[in-house]
Amino acid sequence: MKLTSLFESIAFVAEYGDLDADRHVKRVATYARFVGTHVLRLPQASC
């Protein structure tokens, strides 16, 4: 399974699932972006 497919599946579940799951996925995405850009120093476009 491609990583992109995994993220698309998670997004689908979050979008059509319950509200708490949606909020959780958005929080995790925010934390992941922060770690990617500030800790790992990855280009913002790739995060």
All heavy atoms as atom14 arrays in JSON, in Angstrom:
{
  "sequence": "MKLTSLFESIAFVAEYGDLDADRHVKRVATYARFVGTHVLRLPQASC",
  "atom14_mask": [
    [1, 1, 1, 1, 1, 1, 1, 1, 0, 0, 0, 0, 0, 0],
    [1, 1, 1, 1, 1, 1, 1, 1, 1, 0, 0, 0, 0, 0],
    [1, 1, 1, 1, 1, 1, 1, 1, 0, 0, 0, 0, 0, 0],
    [1, 1, 1, 1, 1, 1, 1, 0, 0, 0, 0, 0, 0, 0],
    [1, 1, 1, 1, 1, 1, 0, 0, 0, 0, 0, 0, 0, 0],
    [1, 1, 1, 1, 1, 1, 1, 1, 0, 0, 0, 0, 0, 0],
    [1, 1, 1, 1, 1, 1, 1, 1, 1, 1, 1, 0, 0, 0],
    [1, 1, 1, 1, 1, 1, 1, 1, 1, 0, 0, 0, 0, 0],
    [1, 1, 1, 1, 1, 1, 0, 0, 0, 0, 0, 0, 0, 0],
    [1, 1, 1, 1, 1, 1, 1, 1, 0, 0, 0, 0, 0, 0],
    [1, 1, 1, 1, 1, 0, 0, 0, 0, 0, 0, 0, 0, 0],
    [1, 1, 1, 1, 1, 1, 1, 1, 1, 1, 1, 0, 0, 0],
    [1, 1, 1, 1, 1, 1, 1, 0, 0, 0, 0, 0, 0, 0],
    [1, 1, 1, 1, 1, 0, 0, 0, 0, 0, 0, 0, 0, 0],
    [1, 1, 1, 1, 1, 1, 1, 1, 1, 0, 0, 0, 0, 0],
    [1, 1, 1, 1, 1, 1, 1, 1, 1, 1, 1, 1, 0, 0],
    [1, 1, 1, 1, 0, 0, 0, 0, 0, 0, 0, 0, 0, 0],
    [1, 1, 1, 1, 1, 1, 1, 1, 0, 0, 0, 0, 0, 0],
    [1, 1, 1, 1, 1, 1, 1, 1, 0, 0, 0, 0, 0, 0],
    [1, 1, 1, 1, 1, 1, 1, 1, 0, 0, 0, 0, 0, 0],
    [1, 1, 1, 1, 1, 0, 0, 0, 0, 0, 0, 0, 0, 0],
    [1, 1, 1, 1, 1, 1, 1, 1, 0, 0, 0, 0, 0, 0],
    [1, 1, 1, 1, 1, 1, 1, 1, 1, 1, 1, 0, 0, 0],
    [1, 1, 1, 1, 1, 1, 1, 1, 1, 1, 0, 0, 0, 0],
    [1, 1, 1, 1, 1, 1, 1, 0, 0, 0, 0, 0, 0, 0],
    [1, 1, 1, 1, 1, 1, 1, 1, 1, 0, 0, 0, 0, 0],
    [1, 1, 1, 1, 1, 1, 1, 1, 1, 1, 1, 0, 0, 0],
    [1, 1, 1, 1, 1, 1, 1, 0, 0, 0, 0, 0, 0, 0],
    [1, 1, 1, 1, 1, 0, 0, 0, 0, 0, 0, 0, 0, 0],
    [1, 1, 1, 1, 1, 1, 1, 0, 0, 0, 0, 0, 0, 0],
    [1, 1, 1, 1, 1, 1, 1, 1, 1, 1, 1, 1, 0, 0],
    [1, 1, 1, 1, 1, 0, 0, 0, 0, 0, 0, 0, 0, 0],
    [1, 1, 1, 1, 1, 1, 1, 1, 1, 1, 1, 0, 0, 0],
    [1, 1, 1, 1, 1, 1, 1, 1, 1, 1, 1, 0, 0, 0],
    [1, 1, 1, 1, 1, 1, 1, 0, 0, 0, 0, 0, 0, 0],
    [1, 1, 1, 1, 0, 0, 0, 0, 0, 0, 0, 0, 0, 0],
    [1, 1, 1, 1, 1, 1, 1, 0, 0, 0, 0, 0, 0, 0],
    [1, 1, 1, 1, 1, 1, 1, 1, 1, 1, 0, 0, 0, 0],
    [1, 1, 1, 1, 1, 1, 1, 0, 0, 0, 0, 0, 0, 0],
    [1, 1, 1, 1, 1, 1, 1, 1, 0, 0, 0, 0, 0, 0],
    [1, 1, 1, 1, 1, 1, 1, 1, 1, 1, 1, 0, 0, 0],
    [1, 1, 1, 1, 1, 1, 1, 1, 0, 0, 0, 0, 0, 0],
    [1, 1, 1, 1, 1, 1, 1, 0, 0, 0, 0, 0, 0, 0],
    [1, 1, 1, 1, 1, 1, 1, 1, 1, 0, 0, 0, 0, 0],
    [1, 1, 1, 1, 1, 0, 0, 0, 0, 0, 0, 0, 0, 0],
    [1, 1, 1, 1, 1, 1, 0, 0, 0, 0, 0, 0, 0, 0],
    [1, 1, 1, 1, 1, 1, 0, 0, 0, 0, 0, 0, 0, 0]
  ],
  "atom14_positions": [
    [[0.86, -1.19, 0.0], [0.0, 0.0, 0.0], [0.89, 1.24, 0.0], [1.82, 1.35, 0.78], [-0.9, -0.01, 1.24], [-1.71, 1.24, 1.4], [-2.72, 1.28, 2.9], [-4.27, 0.81, 2.23], [0.0, 0.0, 0.0], [0.0, 0.0, 0.0], [0.0, 0.0, 0.0], [0.0, 0.0, 0.0], [0.0, 0.0, 0.0], [0.0, 0.0, 0.0]],
    [[0.58, 2.15, -0.88], [1.31, 3.41, -0.92], [0.97, 4.25, 0.29], [-0.14, 4.19, 0.82], [0.94, 4.2, -2.17], [1.48, 3.67, -3.45], [1.07, 4.61, -4.56], [1.77, 4.3, -5.82], [1.4, 5.24, -6.87], [0.0, 0.0, 0.0], [0.0, 0.0, 0.0], [0.0, 0.0, 0.0], [0.0, 0.0, 0.0], [0.0, 0.0, 0.0]],
    [[1.92, 5.06, 0.71], [1.7, 5.95, 1.85], [0.58, 6.93, 1.55], [-0.25, 7.21, 2.41], [2.99, 6.69, 2.18], [3.09, 7.34, 3.53], [2.79, 6.34, 4.65], [4.44, 7.95, 3.74], [0.0, 0.0, 0.0], [0.0, 0.0, 0.0], [0.0, 0.0, 0.0], [0.0, 0.0, 0.0], [0.0, 0.0, 0.0], [0.0, 0.0, 0.0]],
    [[0.51, 7.4, 0.31], [-0.56, 8.32, -0.09], [-1.93, 7.67, 0.09], [-2.87, 8.3, 0.59], [-0.38, 8.77, -1.54], [0.92, 9.32, -1.68], [-1.41, 9.79, -1.94], [0.0, 0.0, 0.0], [0.0, 0.0, 0.0], [0.0, 0.0, 0.0], [0.0, 0.0, 0.0], [0.0, 0.0, 0.0], [0.0, 0.0, 0.0], [0.0, 0.0, 0.0]],
    [[-2.04, 6.42, -0.29], [-3.31, 5.71, -0.15], [-3.71, 5.59, 1.31], [-4.89, 5.69, 1.66], [-3.21, 4.32, -0.76], [-2.93, 4.4, -2.13], [0.0, 0.0, 0.0], [0.0, 0.0, 0.0], [0.0, 0.0, 0.0], [0.0, 0.0, 0.0], [0.0, 0.0, 0.0], [0.0, 0.0, 0.0], [0.0, 0.0, 0.0], [0.0, 0.0, 0.0]],
    [[-2.73, 5.35, 2.16], [-2.99, 5.26, 3.59], [-3.57, 6.56, 4.11], [-4.58, 6.58, 4.81], [-1.71, 4.9, 4.34], [-1.82, 4.92, 5.87], [-2.78, 3.84, 6.35], [-0.45, 4.74, 6.48], [0.0, 0.0, 0.0], [0.0, 0.0, 0.0], [0.0, 0.0, 0.0], [0.0, 0.0, 0.0], [0.0, 0.0, 0.0], [0.0, 0.0, 0.0]],
    [[-2.94, 7.68, 3.76], [-3.42, 8.98, 4.22], [-4.8, 9.31, 3.66], [-5.63, 9.91, 4.35], [-2.42, 10.08, 3.9], [-1.15, 9.99, 4.69], [0.07, 10.07, 4.07], [-1.17, 9.79, 6.05], [1.25, 9.98, 4.79], [-0.02, 9.69, 6.79], [1.2, 9.79, 6.16], [0.0, 0.0, 0.0], [0.0, 0.0, 0.0], [0.0, 0.0, 0.0]],
    [[-5.04, 8.93, 2.41], [-6.36, 9.17, 1.83], [-7.43, 8.35, 2.56], [-8.54, 8.85, 2.79], [-6.35, 8.82, 0.35], [-5.59, 9.82, -0.49], [-5.43, 9.39, -1.94], [-5.76, 8.24, -2.26], [-4.98, 10.23, -2.73], [0.0, 0.0, 0.0], [0.0, 0.0, 0.0], [0.0, 0.0, 0.0], [0.0, 0.0, 0.0], [0.0, 0.0, 0.0]],
    [[-7.09, 7.14, 2.94], [-8.04, 6.31, 3.69], [-8.33, 6.91, 5.06], [-9.48, 6.94, 5.5], [-7.47, 4.9, 3.87], [-7.3, 4.28, 2.63], [0.0, 0.0, 0.0], [0.0, 0.0, 0.0], [0.0, 0.0, 0.0], [0.0, 0.0, 0.0], [0.0, 0.0, 0.0], [0.0, 0.0, 0.0], [0.0, 0.0, 0.0], [0.0, 0.0, 0.0]],
    [[-7.31, 7.39, 5.72], [-7.49, 8.02, 7.03], [-8.36, 9.27, 6.9], [-9.26, 9.51, 7.7], [-6.14, 8.36, 7.68], [-5.41, 7.07, 8.04], [-6.32, 9.25, 8.91], [-3.98, 7.27, 8.47], [0.0, 0.0, 0.0], [0.0, 0.0, 0.0], [0.0, 0.0, 0.0], [0.0, 0.0, 0.0], [0.0, 0.0, 0.0], [0.0, 0.0, 0.0]],
    [[-8.11, 10.06, 5.87], [-8.9, 11.27, 5.65], [-10.36, 10.93, 5.38], [-11.26, 11.61, 5.88], [-8.32, 12.07, 4.48], [0.0, 0.0, 0.0], [0.0, 0.0, 0.0], [0.0, 0.0, 0.0], [0.0, 0.0, 0.0], [0.0, 0.0, 0.0], [0.0, 0.0, 0.0], [0.0, 0.0, 0.0], [0.0, 0.0, 0.0], [0.0, 0.0, 0.0]],
    [[-10.59, 9.87, 4.6], [-11.96, 9.46, 4.31], [-12.69, 9.07, 5.6], [-13.82, 9.5, 5.84], [-11.96, 8.28, 3.33], [-13.33, 7.76, 3.01], [-14.12, 8.4, 2.08], [-13.84, 6.65, 3.66], [-15.39, 7.94, 1.78], [-15.1, 6.18, 3.38], [-15.88, 6.82, 2.44], [0.0, 0.0, 0.0], [0.0, 0.0, 0.0], [0.0, 0.0, 0.0]],
    [[-12.05, 8.29, 6.43], [-12.66, 7.86, 7.7], [-12.94, 9.08, 8.57], [-14.0, 9.19, 9.18], [-11.76, 6.85, 8.43], [-12.25, 6.6, 9.85], [-11.71, 5.55, 7.66], [0.0, 0.0, 0.0], [0.0, 0.0, 0.0], [0.0, 0.0, 0.0], [0.0, 0.0, 0.0], [0.0, 0.0, 0.0], [0.0, 0.0, 0.0], [0.0, 0.0, 0.0]],
    [[-11.99, 10.0, 8.62], [-12.17, 11.19, 9.45], [-13.31, 12.05, 8.93], [-14.09, 12.6, 9.71], [-10.88, 12.0, 9.5], [0.0, 0.0, 0.0], [0.0, 0.0, 0.0], [0.0, 0.0, 0.0], [0.0, 0.0, 0.0], [0.0, 0.0, 0.0], [0.0, 0.0, 0.0], [0.0, 0.0, 0.0], [0.0, 0.0, 0.0], [0.0, 0.0, 0.0]],
    [[-13.4, 12.17, 7.62], [-14.44, 13.02, 7.03], [-15.83, 12.46, 7.25], [-16.77, 13.19, 7.52], [-14.18, 13.2, 5.55], [-15.13, 14.17, 4.89], [-14.78, 14.43, 3.43], [-13.69, 14.03, 2.98], [-15.62, 15.02, 2.73], [0.0, 0.0, 0.0], [0.0, 0.0, 0.0], [0.0, 0.0, 0.0], [0.0, 0.0, 0.0], [0.0, 0.0, 0.0]],
    [[-15.98, 11.15, 7.14], [-17.3, 10.54, 7.24], [-17.54, 9.85, 8.58], [-18.6, 9.3, 8.8], [-17.51, 9.55, 6.09], [-17.57, 10.27, 4.77], [-16.48, 10.28, 3.92], [-18.7, 10.99, 4.4], [-16.53, 10.97, 2.72], [-18.75, 11.68, 3.21], [-17.66, 11.67, 2.37], [-17.7, 12.36, 1.19], [0.0, 0.0, 0.0], [0.0, 0.0, 0.0]],
    [[-16.55, 9.92, 9.44], [-16.69, 9.31, 10.77], [-17.26, 10.3, 11.75], [-17.91, 11.29, 11.4], [0.0, 0.0, 0.0], [0.0, 0.0, 0.0], [0.0, 0.0, 0.0], [0.0, 0.0, 0.0], [0.0, 0.0, 0.0], [0.0, 0.0, 0.0], [0.0, 0.0, 0.0], [0.0, 0.0, 0.0], [0.0, 0.0, 0.0], [0.0, 0.0, 0.0]],
    [[-16.99, 10.06, 13.0], [-17.53, 10.96, 14.02], [-16.67, 12.21, 14.14], [-15.55, 12.28, 13.67], [-17.67, 10.24, 15.36], [-16.35, 9.74, 15.9], [-15.4, 10.55, 15.98], [-16.27, 8.56, 16.27], [0.0, 0.0, 0.0], [0.0, 0.0, 0.0], [0.0, 0.0, 0.0], [0.0, 0.0, 0.0], [0.0, 0.0, 0.0], [0.0, 0.0, 0.0]],
    [[-17.22, 13.21, 14.81], [-16.57, 14.51, 14.94], [-15.28, 14.42, 15.73], [-14.3, 15.09, 15.41], [-17.54, 15.49, 15.59], [-17.12, 16.95, 15.64], [-16.83, 17.47, 14.24], [-18.22, 17.77, 16.28], [0.0, 0.0, 0.0], [0.0, 0.0, 0.0], [0.0, 0.0, 0.0], [0.0, 0.0, 0.0], [0.0, 0.0, 0.0], [0.0, 0.0, 0.0]],
    [[-15.22, 13.58, 16.75], [-14.01, 13.46, 17.55], [-12.86, 12.9, 16.72], [-11.72, 13.34, 16.87], [-14.25, 12.57, 18.77], [-15.13, 13.25, 19.81], [-15.13, 14.49, 19.86], [-15.8, 12.53, 20.57], [0.0, 0.0, 0.0], [0.0, 0.0, 0.0], [0.0, 0.0, 0.0], [0.0, 0.0, 0.0], [0.0, 0.0, 0.0], [0.0, 0.0, 0.0]],
    [[-13.13, 11.94, 15.85], [-12.09, 11.39, 14.99], [-11.56, 12.46, 14.05], [-10.35, 12.55, 13.82], [-12.62, 10.2, 14.19], [0.0, 0.0, 0.0], [0.0, 0.0, 0.0], [0.0, 0.0, 0.0], [0.0, 0.0, 0.0], [0.0, 0.0, 0.0], [0.0, 0.0, 0.0], [0.0, 0.0, 0.0], [0.0, 0.0, 0.0], [0.0, 0.0, 0.0]],
    [[-12.43, 13.29, 13.53], [-12.03, 14.38, 12.64], [-11.1, 15.34, 13.36], [-10.05, 15.71, 12.85], [-13.27, 15.11, 12.12], [-12.93, 16.26, 11.21], [-12.17, 16.04, 10.25], [-13.41, 17.38, 11.47], [0.0, 0.0, 0.0], [0.0, 0.0, 0.0], [0.0, 0.0, 0.0], [0.0, 0.0, 0.0], [0.0, 0.0, 0.0], [0.0, 0.0, 0.0]],
    [[-11.46, 15.73, 14.55], [-10.62, 16.65, 15.34], [-9.27, 16.02, 15.67], [-8.24, 16.68, 15.62], [-11.34, 17.04, 16.63], [-12.52, 17.94, 16.4], [-13.18, 18.28, 17.7], [-14.4, 19.01, 17.49], [-15.43, 18.97, 18.29], [-15.41, 18.24, 19.38], [-16.52, 19.67, 18.02], [0.0, 0.0, 0.0], [0.0, 0.0, 0.0], [0.0, 0.0, 0.0]],
    [[-9.29, 14.73, 15.99], [-8.05, 14.04, 16.32], [-7.1, 14.03, 15.12], [-5.91, 14.33, 15.26], [-8.34, 12.61, 16.77], [-7.11, 11.79, 16.96], [-6.24, 11.98, 18.01], [-6.6, 10.78, 16.22], [-5.26, 11.12, 17.91], [-5.44, 10.39, 16.83], [0.0, 0.0, 0.0], [0.0, 0.0, 0.0], [0.0, 0.0, 0.0], [0.0, 0.0, 0.0]],
    [[-7.61, 13.7, 13.95], [-6.78, 13.65, 12.75], [-6.2, 15.03, 12.45], [-5.02, 15.15, 12.09], [-7.58, 13.1, 11.54], [-6.82, 13.28, 10.25], [-7.92, 11.64, 11.77], [0.0, 0.0, 0.0], [0.0, 0.0, 0.0], [0.0, 0.0, 0.0], [0.0, 0.0, 0.0], [0.0, 0.0, 0.0], [0.0, 0.0, 0.0], [0.0, 0.0, 0.0]],
    [[-6.98, 16.07, 12.63], [-6.49, 17.42, 12.38], [-5.4, 17.81, 13.38], [-4.42, 18.45, 13.01], [-7.64, 18.42, 12.4], [-8.52, 18.29, 11.18], [-9.69, 19.24, 11.21], [-10.54, 19.03, 9.96], [-11.75, 19.84, 9.97], [0.0, 0.0, 0.0], [0.0, 0.0, 0.0], [0.0, 0.0, 0.0], [0.0, 0.0, 0.0], [0.0, 0.0, 0.0]],
    [[-5.56, 17.42, 14.64], [-4.53, 17.7, 15.65], [-3.24, 16.96, 15.32], [-2.15, 17.54, 15.39], [-4.99, 17.29, 17.05], [-5.9, 18.27, 17.74], [-6.05, 17.94, 19.22], [-6.42, 16.55, 19.48], [-7.66, 16.09, 19.51], [-8.68, 16.91, 19.31], [-7.91, 14.82, 19.77], [0.0, 0.0, 0.0], [0.0, 0.0, 0.0], [0.0, 0.0, 0.0]],
    [[-3.35, 15.7, 14.95], [-2.17, 14.91, 14.61], [-1.47, 15.52, 13.39], [-0.24, 15.61, 13.35], [-2.53, 13.43, 14.37], [-1.36, 12.67, 13.77], [-2.99, 12.78, 15.67], [0.0, 0.0, 0.0], [0.0, 0.0, 0.0], [0.0, 0.0, 0.0], [0.0, 0.0, 0.0], [0.0, 0.0, 0.0], [0.0, 0.0, 0.0], [0.0, 0.0, 0.0]],
    [[-2.22, 15.97, 12.41], [-1.63, 16.6, 11.22], [-0.88, 17.87, 11.61], [0.23, 18.12, 11.11], [-2.72, 16.91, 10.2], [0.0, 0.0, 0.0], [0.0, 0.0, 0.0], [0.0, 0.0, 0.0], [0.0, 0.0, 0.0], [0.0, 0.0, 0.0], [0.0, 0.0, 0.0], [0.0, 0.0, 0.0], [0.0, 0.0, 0.0], [0.0, 0.0, 0.0]],
    [[-1.45, 18.65, 12.51], [-0.79, 19.88, 12.96], [0.52, 19.55, 13.66], [1.55, 20.18, 13.4], [-1.72, 20.67, 13.91], [-2.9, 21.01, 13.19], [-1.05, 21.93, 14.41], [0.0, 0.0, 0.0], [0.0, 0.0, 0.0], [0.0, 0.0, 0.0], [0.0, 0.0, 0.0], [0.0, 0.0, 0.0], [0.0, 0.0, 0.0], [0.0, 0.0, 0.0]],
    [[0.5, 18.57, 14.55], [1.72, 18.17, 15.26], [2.77, 17.61, 14.29], [3.95, 17.9, 14.41], [1.42, 17.13, 16.34], [0.54, 17.65, 17.45], [-0.44, 16.84, 18.0], [0.68, 18.93, 17.96], [-1.26, 17.31, 19.03], [-0.13, 19.41, 18.97], [-1.1, 18.59, 19.51], [-1.9, 19.05, 20.52], [0.0, 0.0, 0.0], [0.0, 0.0, 0.0]],
    [[2.32, 16.82, 13.33], [3.25, 16.23, 12.35], [3.92, 17.32, 11.51], [5.13, 17.25, 11.25], [2.51, 15.24, 11.46], [0.0, 0.0, 0.0], [0.0, 0.0, 0.0], [0.0, 0.0, 0.0], [0.0, 0.0, 0.0], [0.0, 0.0, 0.0], [0.0, 0.0, 0.0], [0.0, 0.0, 0.0], [0.0, 0.0, 0.0], [0.0, 0.0, 0.0]],
    [[3.14, 18.32, 11.1], [3.73, 19.43, 10.34], [4.76, 20.17, 11.18], [5.83, 20.54, 10.69], [2.64, 20.41, 9.88], [1.98, 20.01, 8.62], [1.09, 21.14, 8.09], [-0.06, 20.54, 7.46], [-1.25, 20.39, 8.02], [-1.48, 20.86, 9.21], [-2.22, 19.8, 7.38], [0.0, 0.0, 0.0], [0.0, 0.0, 0.0], [0.0, 0.0, 0.0]],
    [[4.44, 20.42, 12.44], [5.36, 21.12, 13.33], [6.67, 20.34, 13.48], [7.76, 20.89, 13.34], [4.73, 21.35, 14.7], [5.65, 22.05, 15.65], [5.76, 23.42, 15.64], [6.43, 21.32, 16.55], [6.63, 24.06, 16.51], [7.29, 21.95, 17.41], [7.4, 23.33, 17.39], [0.0, 0.0, 0.0], [0.0, 0.0, 0.0], [0.0, 0.0, 0.0]],
    [[6.56, 19.06, 13.76], [7.76, 18.22, 13.93], [8.55, 18.17, 12.63], [9.78, 18.29, 12.63], [7.38, 16.8, 14.4], [8.56, 15.86, 14.32], [6.82, 16.84, 15.81], [0.0, 0.0, 0.0], [0.0, 0.0, 0.0], [0.0, 0.0, 0.0], [0.0, 0.0, 0.0], [0.0, 0.0, 0.0], [0.0, 0.0, 0.0], [0.0, 0.0, 0.0]],
    [[7.86, 18.03, 11.51], [8.55, 17.97, 10.23], [9.33, 19.23, 9.92], [10.49, 19.18, 9.48], [0.0, 0.0, 0.0], [0.0, 0.0, 0.0], [0.0, 0.0, 0.0], [0.0, 0.0, 0.0], [0.0, 0.0, 0.0], [0.0, 0.0, 0.0], [0.0, 0.0, 0.0], [0.0, 0.0, 0.0], [0.0, 0.0, 0.0], [0.0, 0.0, 0.0]],
    [[8.72, 20.38, 10.15], [9.38, 21.64, 9.78], [10.36, 22.14, 10.84], [11.43, 22.63, 10.5], [8.34, 22.74, 9.5], [7.49, 22.9, 10.62], [7.53, 22.43, 8.26], [0.0, 0.0, 0.0], [0.0, 0.0, 0.0], [0.0, 0.0, 0.0], [0.0, 0.0, 0.0], [0.0, 0.0, 0.0], [0.0, 0.0, 0.0], [0.0, 0.0, 0.0]],
    [[10.02, 22.01, 12.11], [10.85, 22.6, 13.17], [11.85, 21.65, 13.79], [12.92, 22.08, 14.22], [9.97, 23.19, 14.27], [9.1, 24.3, 13.78], [9.6, 25.5, 13.31], [7.76, 24.4, 13.64], [8.61, 26.28, 12.94], [7.47, 25.64, 13.12], [0.0, 0.0, 0.0], [0.0, 0.0, 0.0], [0.0, 0.0, 0.0], [0.0, 0.0, 0.0]],
    [[11.53, 20.39, 13.85], [12.45, 19.42, 14.47], [13.31, 18.74, 13.4], [14.53, 18.71, 13.52], [11.67, 18.37, 15.3], [12.61, 17.34, 15.88], [10.87, 19.05, 16.4], [0.0, 0.0, 0.0], [0.0, 0.0, 0.0], [0.0, 0.0, 0.0], [0.0, 0.0, 0.0], [0.0, 0.0, 0.0], [0.0, 0.0, 0.0], [0.0, 0.0, 0.0]],
    [[12.67, 18.21, 12.37], [13.39, 17.5, 11.32], [13.93, 18.44, 10.24], [14.69, 18.03, 9.39], [12.5, 16.44, 10.69], [11.98, 15.37, 11.66], [11.01, 14.45, 10.95], [13.13, 14.59, 12.27], [0.0, 0.0, 0.0], [0.0, 0.0, 0.0], [0.0, 0.0, 0.0], [0.0, 0.0, 0.0], [0.0, 0.0, 0.0], [0.0, 0.0, 0.0]],
    [[13.46, 19.69, 10.28], [13.88, 20.71, 9.31], [13.64, 20.3, 7.86], [14.47, 20.54, 6.99], [15.33, 21.11, 9.54], [15.6, 21.54, 10.96], [16.59, 22.63, 11.01], [16.9, 22.94, 12.39], [16.45, 24.0, 13.03], [15.71, 24.86, 12.41], [16.77, 24.22, 14.29], [0.0, 0.0, 0.0], [0.0, 0.0, 0.0], [0.0, 0.0, 0.0]],
    [[12.49, 19.69, 7.62], [12.09, 19.33, 6.26], [11.5, 20.56, 5.58], [10.98, 21.46, 6.26], [11.05, 18.22, 6.3], [11.49, 16.9, 6.89], [10.29, 15.96, 7.05], [12.55, 16.25, 6.03], [0.0, 0.0, 0.0], [0.0, 0.0, 0.0], [0.0, 0.0, 0.0], [0.0, 0.0, 0.0], [0.0, 0.0, 0.0], [0.0, 0.0, 0.0]],
    [[11.54, 20.61, 4.26], [10.91, 21.72, 3.56], [9.4, 21.75, 3.87], [8.77, 20.69, 3.94], [11.14, 21.42, 2.08], [12.24, 20.42, 2.05], [12.2, 19.68, 3.34], [0.0, 0.0, 0.0], [0.0, 0.0, 0.0], [0.0, 0.0, 0.0], [0.0, 0.0, 0.0], [0.0, 0.0, 0.0], [0.0, 0.0, 0.0], [0.0, 0.0, 0.0]],
    [[8.88, 22.94, 4.08], [7.46, 23.07, 4.44], [6.55, 22.44, 3.39], [5.53, 21.86, 3.73], [7.11, 24.53, 4.65], [5.78, 24.73, 5.29], [5.54, 26.17, 5.69], [6.23, 27.07, 5.22], [4.61, 26.4, 6.57], [0.0, 0.0, 0.0], [0.0, 0.0, 0.0], [0.0, 0.0, 0.0], [0.0, 0.0, 0.0], [0.0, 0.0, 0.0]],
    [[6.92, 22.51, 2.13], [6.1, 21.94, 1.06], [5.97, 20.43, 1.19], [4.96, 19.86, 0.78], [6.69, 22.31, -0.29], [0.0, 0.0, 0.0], [0.0, 0.0, 0.0], [0.0, 0.0, 0.0], [0.0, 0.0, 0.0], [0.0, 0.0, 0.0], [0.0, 0.0, 0.0], [0.0, 0.0, 0.0], [0.0, 0.0, 0.0], [0.0, 0.0, 0.0]],
    [[6.97, 19.78, 1.74], [6.89, 18.32, 1.86], [6.16, 17.88, 3.12], [5.86, 16.71, 3.28], [8.28, 17.7, 1.83], [9.02, 18.08, 2.97], [0.0, 0.0, 0.0], [0.0, 0.0, 0.0], [0.0, 0.0, 0.0], [0.0, 0.0, 0.0], [0.0, 0.0, 0.0], [0.0, 0.0, 0.0], [0.0, 0.0, 0.0], [0.0, 0.0, 0.0]],
    [[5.89, 18.81, 3.99], [5.15, 18.47, 5.22], [3.68, 18.72, 5.05], [2.87, 18.33, 5.79], [5.68, 19.29, 6.39], [7.38, 18.92, 6.78], [0.0, 0.0, 0.0], [0.0, 0.0, 0.0], [0.0, 0.0, 0.0], [0.0, 0.0, 0.0], [0.0, 0.0, 0.0], [0.0, 0.0, 0.0], [0.0, 0.0, 0.0], [0.0, 0.0, 0.0]]
  ]
}
